[in-house]
């Protein structure tokens, strides 16, 4: 593939992900700045997992899983701009993920402060699967834990199924290392192994904390068919199918979603992501900015 075509495809791709006309993430400067290594190095599990294109699937899966908790869903449905500015919301989530993974401690703290200020404004009420009415704030530890485990489980599962590289130290290492990301958001305890992660997810399910409603159906419908450009919509449809197929039956049944068999979608998706990676090219502005910072401070050679 010629460099000209590759640059064109890469720019179009990054314009959608970063919600930026020139395809340059607005938070690139924050990642490049600073005089420390941040939380993770290129050899660490979160760096490898979040630098892989399988995160595209993990992000969709995380949104679907998070929607199972009525508290999280209430926050999304009543306070999020997912309908009026879906790409802006995607960019906001991408910003937190990339800055926390690749940025300096100062950049991470600044980003956590931004998210915490937003969480303070998100309050309301919801009904659990047991019929219990509860009030909530987005910063409540129970909701933070659910969002964290749904996120971590989704990105880990997506990488295990569709990722190009092995995870340094394995799944347990990813879970343990990524737990550092939520301490600045106010979550003091998080699962440290894959087994603990899976059990914590199951605990929410067996306690009937999870529930679906008409609001769930609207959010799921929106996640399935967001207003994207035509070509991007075709790509997204394939990513969405891969995300749904990776969700275990109990949670997928609650969401009332049907999936293609993993034995079919997995090889298709791995080939597709390989082609997409070749089309975009190996350069990642965010990773390059982080690597430049790490070289500047002598953290890597």
N, C-alpha and C positions, 0 to 999 in steps of 0.2 A: 504494500500500500504506500502511495507516495506521501511524502511529508506534508504536502499541501492538503490532501484529503484528510489525513490524520489530524492535522491542526483544526480543520473545519469541524470534523466530528467531535473532537475533544471540546472545542469551544461551545458547540451546541449543547453537549451533555452537561458541561459545567454551568452553563447559563441557567439550566433548569434546577440543578442541585443547589446552586448558591443563590438563585433568584437575583442574578446580577447581569446587566446587559452585556458586559465584556467577558463574562465567564470567570472573573477573578473574585474569589470570596472576599467580602468586606472585612472579614476577620483575619485575613492573611497577615496583616501588619502585626496584629496581636500575637500570632504564633511565632513570627520572626523575632519579636522583641524579647528582652529579658536576658539575665545573666546566670541562669541555672538550667539544669537538665529537665525540670518538670517531673512528672510522675513516672514517665516511661521512656525507655530507650528503644532503638530499632530492633533490638534482640528480645524485647519483652512481648508477652502474649497479646495484650491489648493493641499494641502498635501493629502487629502482624494481622490480627483479625480485622481491625477497623480500617486498615489500609487496603483490604481486599474488596473486590466488587461484590462479593457475596453480602456485604453490608446493605446493598440495595434491597435484597430479599429480607434480611434481618430487620430492617427498618419497617417494612410493611407488616411483617409478622408481629413485631412489637406493638404496633398500633392496634392490630386485631386482638392480641392477647390483653393489652391494657384496657380495651373497651369492655372486657368481661367484668370488671369491677365497677359497680354502679357509682361509687364515689369518684373514681377517675373519669368515668363517662360523663357524670354530671359536670365536672370541671371543664371537660372538652366541649360538651354541648352548649354550655351557657357562657363560657368565658373565652373559648378559643376562637380564632378567626379562620377555622378550617374551611368554612364555606365561602367566605368573602375573599380570603387571601390564602388559598391552600399552599401555594409555592412559598409564600412568606412564612407560614408555619413550618413547612418542611425545612426551610433555610434556618429557622430558629433552632430546631432540633439538631440539624447538622452542625450548626455553630457550636452548640454545647458539646456534642460528641467530639468534634475535631479539636477544639481548643483544649478540652480535658485530656485528650489522648496525646496531642502533639505539642501543646503549649508549655510555657514556663509556669512556675508556681504563681507568679504575679498575674499572668494571663488567666490561669485557672481560677484564682480567687476572684478576679474581676468578673469572670463569666458566672461563677457561682453566685456572686452578689446580684447579678442581673436576674438570674433565675429565681433566687430567693425573694427579691422584690416582687416579681411577677406572682409567685406562689402566695404571697401575703394577701393579694387582692382576690384570689380565687377561693370563694367560700360558698356554701349552700347546704342543701339537704339531699339525702338519697335514701332508698329503701333497699335493704340487703335481700339476699335470696330467702332468708328466714322471715321476711316481712317486717323486720325491725327498721324503724325510722331513725336516722342518724343525721346529725349536722356534721359538716366537715370543713376543713381548710386544706388546701393542697399540700401544705407543709406538715400535715399530720404524719407521724411515723408509720402508721399502718398503711397509708396511701403511698408514702414514699417507698416503703418496702415493696409494695405490690408493683409499682412502676419499675423499680430497680430490678426485681427478679424477672418480670416479664421481659424487660429490655435485655438483661444478661442472658437469659435462657434463649431468647430469640436470636441474638447475634451469634451466640455459641452454636446453636443448632444449625443455623444457616451456613456457618463456616464449615462445620463438620460435614454437612451434606454437599455443599456446593463450592467451598473455598478451594483456592489453588495451592495453598501452602499448608504444611503441618503447623500445629500450634506449639510454639516453644513451651516445653514443660507440660504440655497436654491441657485437657479441659479444666482440671482442678486449678492449674496455675492461672489460667485466664480468669476463672471465677474469683480466686483470691486476690489477684492483682487489680481487677476492675472494681473490687469492693472499695478501693481507695477513692474512687470517683465520687461517691455519694456522701462521704463524711462531711464535706463542705456544704452539702445541702441539708444537713441536720440529721442524717441517718447514722446512728452510732454503731449499729450491729447489722451485719449482712452475712448471707451464706458464704462460706469459704471453700466449699468443694462442690462438685457437680451433684453429688448425692444430696447434700444439704439444700442445694438450689432446687432440685426436683421435688424434694420432700416439702419444702416451704410452699412451692406452687400447689402441690397436692393438698396441703393443709387448708389453703384458702378454699379449694374446691370442696373438700369433705365437710368444712364448717358451714357450707352454704353461704359463704361471703359473696360469691359470684352470682350474677343474675343478668337476664336480658330483658329488654323492654322495647317499646316502639322507638324510643330514642336510640337504643342500641342498633336497631335495624337501620335507622337513618344514617347513623355514623358508619356502619359497616358498608352500606350501599355507597356512601361517598368514598370510602377507602377503596372500594372495588372499582369505581368509575370516576376518578377525579378529572376535572377539566384540564386536560393536557393537550398540547399540540398533537396532530394526527399520528405522526410517526412515533412520537414518544408514547402515545396511548397504546400502540401495538406492542411496544417493548414492555410497557408497564403491565399489560395484561398477562404476559408470560411470567414476569416477576411475581405478580399477584398469585398466579396458579402455583408457582413454586413455594411461595410463603404458606398458602393454605395447606398444601400437601405435607408440609413439615410440622403442622400442629397436631399433637396427639388427639386421638378420637374423643376423649371426654370433653376437652375444651372446644374442639371443632363442632361437636354435637350441640353444645350450648350455643355456639355462634350460628348454628343452623346452616353450616357451610358444607358443600360437597367438594371433594378433592380428586384430582387425577392420581392414579397410583404412583407412589414414589419411584417404583422401578422404571416407570416411563419418563416422568418429569425430570428425575435427577440427571441422567446422561444428557438429555436435551439441554438442560440448564447449564451444565458444566461446559458443554461445547459452546453454547451461546455466550457465556461469560468470557470464555477464552477468546472468542471472536471479537467481543466488545472490547476486551483489554487490548487486543491488537489494533483495533480501530482507533481507540483513544490514544494509545501510545503509553510508554512507561512513565512519562513525566507526571508528577502530581504536585501542583503548586504548593499545597499545604505541607506535604512531606518534605519537599525541597526546602521550604522556608525553615522547617523544624531542623532539618539536617544541617543547614547553614548555621543556624544558631548553635547547635551542638558542636560543630567544628570550631566556631568562633570562641567558644568558652573552653575548648579542649576536652569535652566529654567523650568525643569520638575522634578518630584520626581521619 
